[in-house]
Amino acid sequence: MDPTAVGGEKPYRTAYAADVSEAKAGERVRLAGWVARRRDQGGVYFFDLRDVSGLVQVVVDPAEVPAARDLRMEYCITVEGTVRPRPAGMGNPELATGNVELAADQLEVLSRSEPLPFIIDDRSEADERLRLEYRYLDLRRPRMARNLRARSVATAAMRDVLNGRDFLEIETPTLIRSTPEGARDMLVPSRLRRGDFYALPQSPQLFKQLLMVGGVDRYYQIARCYRDEDFRSDRQLEFTQLDVEGSFWGREGVLETFEAVVAAVVERLRGVTLNLPFPRLAYAEALLRYGTDKPDLRFGMEISDLSDVFAETGFRAFSATLEAGGVIRGFNAGDRQLSRSQIDGLETRAKELGAKGLVSAVVEEGGSLRSPTTKFLSEPETTAIVKTLGGAPGDLLLLVADTARTAAQVLGQLRLDVGKPAGHDELVFLWVIDFPIFDELESGDLAPSHHPFTAPVDLIEMRERPRQAIAKAYDLVLNGSELGSGSVRIHDPEVQQEVFKILGISAEEAESRFGWFVKALRYGTPPHAGFAMGVDRLLAILQRETSIRDVIPFPKTQTGIDPMTGSPTAVDPTQLAELGIALRVGPDPEDPDREDG
């Protein structure tokens, strides 16, 4: 590191804490940072000085350096002295600088600190809301400082790869027309056009496509995006994604480019060289084998279809399901040695997930099954279950009889519940391809599986069998988390209109919502494709965090609150009057005892 910060006639520092090593023994250095811990050892003070690089122990005699007497935790100081080895047996192997210390003879307090709301180290864990209220202190913790640095390293790696491939980094607007893309828009009222609103972009989707119309060959942006949706550990109202688009580009070019980007990030943050290309799995096969379109491949427990096994079954619960067009599927959970109450808990969980029930059976010596259900099954059926699921003595087999969608959803989640490995040390990437163009809603209506600008594989199939039609779409999955989605785009305005028609979007509504975009497609639009990846999600996994909030500098809570600034909050009535807005008083859905208005 280059300690270039200068104050007064001498620099605040001539070295960083991590630079203090045995090789520097006998040298004078000047450090600057915060007092992490302080100990009084018989009149001699020891404290750890923390800066952006790490920690180093400082020893000071308050009789010689009176300023040391009043030191408290998180005082910001600059200190000068001589580097020396620690006494024999007094080293700290857990500290990179644990074999040396700084014997200080000069110390200046640059800024004092009030008593802390929580201890700033990685050994004590404060309540998250308190941490977010004092986020500027939380960011001093070594773990959070590492995450912040990792974010910068990762985005630099992304830029290096894409700049090296002649992509242009281009910004797109953050005040746009509302064009709902699945989640609710975040709206911004216009003062100059009362009653009208801007929307914050859920993604730069339409604008990056317009750049392709504009002749841009390759585009990227590390874009801020906004979605008014319910929170989870991997979602926020505002988030960051790496957005990429290219003209005269198809799926293979997109996938190869993003593999190179991800490999560079993993190499810099983990020191791991990924095997390329990533494996690929068709959407339909992913649902069949893993019950989800974002499977975690770090463990087995593949789901198998058992419908043929029970084609002639006398077990009414199974036969009725098959007669209604349903399926019977299951997986081998392995030798779990679960108690009866634990198995009952799995059955309760299956019902919570939407199943009518769960059949559980344990494989015994000789290949028989121990289960309340086996009395309803024939010997050939139980033998086929064990064979199909690869059962061995002691293995727990779990079966669901329901619609294909419910069976996939329930078994996919149960597979994660019982099998997902702890931690994120193993990185297993996967491309899921061949998504349907449309998803069928419970109402029977169709909705875009990704977004309505995704090109079909077969135009005739889309027209005649839209529920079966496949899209030129692809998702990137890591350890069971969807990192991002992309597709080959529609570049023909007539095809785009057909998609709107299938979705039940009238010509008038299409013109109102997307007319400005479809108009652009009429001016020689080149074939183009792209992808967008969640930067926060990737970083959370690579940094072994369970929540993206711990890799975002200033996140919101799970309910969208910023405890540090107190937002969202009421605004001055004068501001509302300028915007022509009057508020209707009503209960706050997050806090029924609080009235909005």
N, C-alpha and C positions, 0 to 999 in steps of 0.2 A: 504493500500500500504506500501511497505517496502522501505523507502528512503535510499538506500545504496550507492548512488554516493558520492565519496569522492575526495576532492581536497586539496592539501596542508596538514596542520595539523588538519583541522577541516572539517566536511562534508559540501558540498554545501547546503544540506538541512537536517533537522531532521523531517520534516513533509511535506505533500502535501497540496495544497490549500484546498482541500475538507475536510482535517482533522481538519481544524480550525473551532471549534464549540463552543457553549456556555459551553459545558462540560470542555473545555480547558481554560476557562477564568482565567487569572492570571498566566498562564504558559508561559515560554519563548520558542519560536520555531524559527527555521531558515528555510526560504523558498527559492526556486529558480525557476525562470521562466522568463516571458517576461512582459514588461509594456504594458498593453492593452489600458488603458485610463489614462489620467493625468489631474487633476484639481487643480488650485491655489485658495484656499479659505482664502484670507486675510493673506497671508504669511505662511499658513500651507498647505502642499501639500497632496492631496489625489490621489492615483492611484490604479487601479485594477491590481493585479498580476495574470497572467494566467499561469498555467502549465497543464500537461496532465490530471489532475483530475478536473479542473474547475477554478473558479475565487475567489479571496478574496480581500477585500479592505485593503489597507495599508495607514496609516497616518504617515507623517514624517515632522519634523520641520527642514527646510533647515539650520537654524541657528545652530542646533546641529549636523546635518548630511549634510555637504556641498556637498557631492557627489550627493545629490538629486536635486541640482539646475539645472543640465544639462540633466536630464532624458528626453528622448523622446520616442515616441511610438516604441515598439518592441525592445528596448534595453533589452539585456539579463542580468539579475541581480541576486544576492543573497542578501537576506535581513533578518535581525534578530530583534526580538522585543518581546513584551508581548501581548498576546491575551486579548482583553477586549470587553465587550458588546458595541454596538453602542448606542449613546444617544437616549432617548425616542423619538419616532416619526421619527427617521432617518434610520430605517431598510429598507431593500430592499426585499420584499416578492418574487420577481422574481429570486432571487439568493439563492442558497442552503446555502451559508454562509452569508446571508443577515442580520443576527442579530448580527454579530460580526465583528471586524476589528483587524488588527495587528498594534499596536503602535510601530513603528520601531525606533531603536536607532543606528543600524548599517546597512550599505548598501554598496555593492561593485558592480560596473559595470563590468561584465564579458566580454561583447562584445557589441559594438555600432551598430546601424542600420542606413543606409542611409534613406532618405525620401522614403516613401512607394509608390509603384505604385497603390495600392488600400487599402482601409481600411479593416483590418482583423477582421471582426466580421460578425455575421449572419444577421445584419440589413441592410447592404448595399450589393448589388449584382453587382459585376464587370462583364465586358464582358468576356465570357468564354475563348476566345483566350488569353486574358491578364492573366486570372487566370492560364491557362495552361503554359504560358510562365514563370510565377513565381509560379509554382506548389508547390515548397518548402515553399512558404509563404501561399498559399491557404490551404495547409494541416494543418496549425496552426489554421484555423478557427474552432470553436467548432463543427459545423456541419460536416466538413470533418474529424476532429479528431474522432468524434463518428463513422463515416462510416469506418474509418481505423481500429478502435478497433473492430467494429462489424464484420469485415471481419476475424480478428484473432479469435474472439469468435466462429464464425460460423464454420471455418475450424477445430477448436479444437473439436467442438461438433461432426462433421463428423468423425473425427479420433477416438473419444472415442467410438462411436457406432460401427464402423467397427472393431476396434481393439478388442472390447469386444465380437465380433462374429468370432474371429479368422481369419480375413482377413489379408493378408500380404500387406504392402505398398511397392510397387516395382516401380522403375523408368524405363521408356522406352526411346529409343533414340530420339534425336531431329534433327539428321541428317539422313535422310532415303531416300529410293528410291521413286521417284515420282509415286504415285498411286492415281490419281484424284478421289475424293469422292464427287463431286458435285460442289465445288468451285474451282477456280484456285489455284494451289500450289504456295507457296512462295519458290523460288529457290535460292540455294546457290552454286556458282561455285566452282569447285575443283581446287586447285593450282597444286596438284600432278598428276592429270589426266585431262589435259587440254581438254576442250570441253565437259566434263562431269559435271553433276550437282547433288547435293543433293537436297532434298526437306525438308522443315520443315513440321512436321506432322499436318494435319488437325484434327486428333484425333489419339489416340494410338490404333485404332481398330484392325489392324492385329497383332500387337505385343501382345496385351492382349489375343487374341485368341491363339497365339503361346505359351503363358505362360500356357494356359490350356493344350495344347499338351505336354508341359514340365512337367506336373504333379502338377502344382500349383492348390490347391483346391479353394482358394478364394483370389482374388486380388483386390486392389484398388490403386488409385493414384489421387492426386490433380494435374492435368496435365495442362501444358501450351500448347495451340493449336494455329494454324496459318492458316488463310484463306485469300486469296487475293480476297476479294469481296467488293461490294459497301457497304457504311456505312449507318447505321440507328441508332436510339437512343439506340437500344439494340444489336448493332454489332460493333466489332472492328477487326482490322487486327490480333491482338493477344488477346487471351482471356483465361479464366481458366475454366476447367470443372472437376467435380468429376466423375471419371471413375471407374466402378466396373464390375467385371466379375467373374463367378463361374462355376466350373465343376460339372457335375451331378446335374444340377440346371435347373429349369424350370421357366416359367413366374411367378407363384405364389410366389416362393422364392424371385425373384428379386423385385416384387412389395412390398412385406411385408418388405423387408430390407430397401428399399428406403423410405417407409412411416416412418419407425423408425428413419432414418437419418433426414428427413425433420422435423419430429415432434420435435426432439431434438434441431435442429437449431431454430425453431420457439419458443420453450419454453425458450431458453436462450436469444434470441433477443427481443421477444415480451412479454414473460411471459404468453403466451397463450397455453393451452393444446388442441391439435387438436383431433377431433373425427376420429378414425380409425376404419375400413379401409376407404380410399377415395372412393367416388362413381366412377362407370365405365360407359363408353358410347362407343358404337361401332362407328367406323369411319363413316359408311354410315348414321347412325342415327344422328350423330353430324352435318353432312352436311345438312341433311334434316331439322332438327329442328333449327339449328343456323347458317347455311351457312358457316361454317368453321370447321376445324379439331382442333381448339384451342378455344373453346367457353368460353365466360365470363358468368358464371352462377350467378353472383351477382344480376342480374335482369332478368325478364321474357322475354316478346316479342318473344316468340317462333314462328318460321316460320311454316306455314301450307301449305299443297298442296291443291290447288283449281282446279286442272285439271278436276276432275270428275264433279265439279259444272258446268263447261263450255263444257261438252262433246257434247252437242247439241246446243251450242250457235250460235246466228246469228251475233255476233260481229266478223267481219272478222279478226281483228288484233289478237284475241284470237284463233279463229278456225284455222287460217293459222299456228299459232305456234304449235298447237296440231297436225295438219296434218303433220308437218315437224318433228315430234318426240320430240317437246319441252314440256315445262311444264308451268303451271301458279301457282305461289306461292305468298304468302304475309304474313304480320304480322300486329298486332295491336300495334301501337306506343303510345296508350293511349291518354288521354285528353291533347293535346298539345297547343291548342288555337293559332295556327300559322297563320300569315298573308299570303295573297296571294303571296307576294314576297318571303316569307320564304318557302312556298310550291314549288314555282317555283325553288328556290335554291336546294331543294331536287331532283327535276326532272333533273336539270342540273348535280347534283352530280351523279345521277344514270347513266346518259349518259357518264360521265367521267369514270365511273367504267366499262363501256362496254355494258350497256343495250341499247336497241333501244328506250326505253321510260319508264316512271313510271306512273302507275295509282294511283292517290290519291283520297280518299273519306272520308268525315266526316259523322259520324253517327248522325242522327237527332232524335228528339223525335218521338216515334212511330216506330223507326227502319228503316226508309228510309235512303238513302244515298244522300249526296250532293256532286256531282262531274260532270264535263263535260262529263264523260264517261257513266253515268247512263242512258242517253237517248238511248244508244245502247244495254242496258241490259234489260232482262225481270224481272218482279217482283220476280218470284221464284229464279232467279239468285242473285239479290241483297239481298233477304232474306237469301239465303244460305251463301253468303259472310259474312254477319253480324253474323250469327250463328256460322260458322266455325271459325271465328277469335275472337269470344267472344266480339263483339262490344257493347258498351254502348253509350248513347247520349254524344256527344262531342269527342268521340274517333276518332283518325286519322288512317285510314287503308291504307297500302301501298302495291301495287301489281306489280309484274313483270312477263311478258310473254316472255320467251326466252328458250335457251337450259338449261338443268339442271345445268350445270357447271356455266353458266353466272348468272342464277337466284340465285344460292347459293352465288356466289361471291358478287353480287350487294346487295342482301338483307342482307347478313351477315355483310357487311360494313355499310350499312344504319342503321342496328340495333345498331351497336356500336356508330355511329354518333349521333343518337338521344337518346340513352338510357344508354350509359356507365356512371356509377357513378364516381364522382370525388374522388380522393384519393385512398389509398390502405389499409384502416383500416380493412376492412373485407377480410378475406383470404378464398377463395373457391378453393380447390384443386380438380382435376379431372384426372382420367386415361382415355385416349382415346385408345381403343384397336381395334383389327381386321382391321388393315389397309390393303389396297391392296398390293400385292407384287410389282406390277409395276404401274407406271403412264404412260398414253398415251400422247405423245407430239403432238403438232399441226401437225407435219409431219407424224403422224401415228406410228412412232417408239415408242418403249417402253424404259423406264428408271426406275431404282430402285426407289421405293417410299421412302425407307430409304437408304439402301446400298445393294450391290449385295451379301452380306454374310448372309442375313436374311432367316431363314428357312420358307418354306411354311406350311400352316396348312394341305393341302391335295396335295400330290405330283402329283397324277393323274390329278387333276383339274388344277394344274399349267402347266402340259404338254399340256392338251387338250384345256383349256380355260384360257390362261394366263392373259387376261384382266379382268377376274372376280375372279381370284385366291386371296385368303386371306393369309396374312403373320402372323407369330407369333411375331408381333411387337406391341409396346405400347409407348405412349407419356405421359409425365406428364405435366399438364396444371395448371397454377395458375392465376386467374383473367384475363383470356384471353391471357396470355403469355405462349408460349411453353418453359418449363424449360429444357426439355431434352427428349431423345429418347433411346429406347433400343429394344432388340429382343432376341429370341432364335436363335442361330446361326446354320448355316449349318456345320455339322461335317463329312459329307460323301463327299469325293472328286468327286464322280460321280454326285451327286446332284448339287454340285457347278459348274461342267462343264455344266450341263443342263441349269442352270441359265444364265451362260455366253452366251450359244447358243441362248437362247430366247432373250437376250439383243442385239443380233447381233454382239457379240464379237467373232471373229474367234479364232480357236485353237491357231494360231500363235500369235495373239494379246494377248490372255489370258496368254499364256506362257511368253510373253515378259513383261507384266504388273504384273501378279500375280503368275507366275510359281513357284517362291520360296515359296509362301504361300501355294498353292495347294499341292505342294510336301510334305509339313509338315502334311497335312491332311491324308496322306496315312500311317501314322505310329501310328495307334491305337488312334485316337483322341476321347476324351470323349464327350458326349453331354454337351453343355455349353450354357450359356446365360449371358446377361449383360445389362448395362445401363450407360448412361453418362448424367450428369446434368450440366447446365450452372451455375456456382457459381456466376458470376457477375449479371445475371438476377435475381436470387433468392434474392440476397442481395439488389439489387435496389428496388425491391418491398417491402421487409421487412423494408427497411430504408426510404420508402416513397419517393424515388427519381424517376424522370421521365427518367433519362438516366443512363446507366451503367457506363458512364464516371465518374460519381460522386462517384462510389464505387471502382474504379480502381486507385491505387496510382498514376501511371504515364501513362495516356491514350493518344491516338492520337486524333486529331480533326476529324470531320466528313469527311474530305478529306484525312485523313491519314498522316497529318503533326504533328510533335512534335515541337511546338513553343519554348519549353525550350532549346532543344539541336540543333534545326534547321534541324533535319532529316526529310525526306531523303535528301541527298545532294550528290553532285559530289564527286568522290574519285580521289586520285592522279593517273595520267596516269601510273606511275610506277607500282601501284598495279594492274591496268588492264592488263598491259603487262605481269606481272607475271602469271596472270590467262589465258593469251592467248585470251583476249577479246578486240574487237574493237567496238566502238559505232557508230551507224548510226545516223547522225544528222536528227532530224525531230521535228515537233511541239509537245509541251507538251499538251496532251489532257485536262489537268486541267488548263492550262494557255497558250492559243494559241500564245501569244506574246513572250513566252519564248521558246528558242530553247534548246533541249537536245543535248548533245554531249560531 
